[in-house]
Amino acid sequence: MRAMEDLLRLRAHRPGTLVKHAAYLHARTGGRIGSLSHLIREAALIALIEGTERITKQLLSEVELNAAAEAQARPARPARRK
């Protein structure tokens, strides 16, 4: 996550913000790197468009994630036989 944050080119973003919210981000994305990447990318785009150039927890909470699409992309695990 720190590596993703280091790549952000947002003028007002505070380094360490994403790492500080690691537990929230993990819970929000289900630990899926694709969802995490999408969440951070969308938040950065919104921050640029709105002119704040800063990612906050509030902004992250406003980004929509498509969990249904991700679940369909992953094959279901077969049930274990007893």
Secondary structure in CASP SS format (residue, H / E / C, confidence):
PFRMAT SS
TARGET T0000
AUTHOR 0000-0000-0000
METHOD secondary structure of the structure
MODEL  1
M C 1.00
R H 1.00
A H 1.00
M H 1.00
E H 1.00
D H 1.00
L H 1.00
L C 1.00
R C 1.00
L C 1.00
R C 1.00
A C 1.00
H C 1.00
R C 1.00
P C 1.00
G C 1.00
T H 1.00
L H 1.00
V H 1.00
K H 1.00
H C 1.00
A H 1.00
A H 1.00
Y H 1.00
L H 1.00
H H 1.00
A H 1.00
R H 1.00
T H 1.00
G C 1.00
G C 1.00
R C 1.00
I H 1.00
G H 1.00
S H 1.00
L H 1.00
S H 1.00
H H 1.00
L H 1.00
I H 1.00
R H 1.00
E H 1.00
A H 1.00
A H 1.00
L H 1.00
I H 1.00
A H 1.00
L H 1.00
I H 1.00
E H 1.00
G C 1.00
T C 1.00
E C 1.00
R C 1.00
I C 1.00
T C 1.00
K H 1.00
Q H 1.00
L H 1.00
L H 1.00
S H 1.00
E H 1.00
V C 1.00
E C 1.00
L C 1.00
N C 1.00
A H 1.00
A H 1.00
A H 1.00
E H 1.00
A H 1.00
Q H 1.00
A H 1.00
R C 1.00
P C 1.00
A C 1.00
R C 1.00
P C 1.00
A C 1.00
R C 1.00
R C 1.00
K C 1.00
END
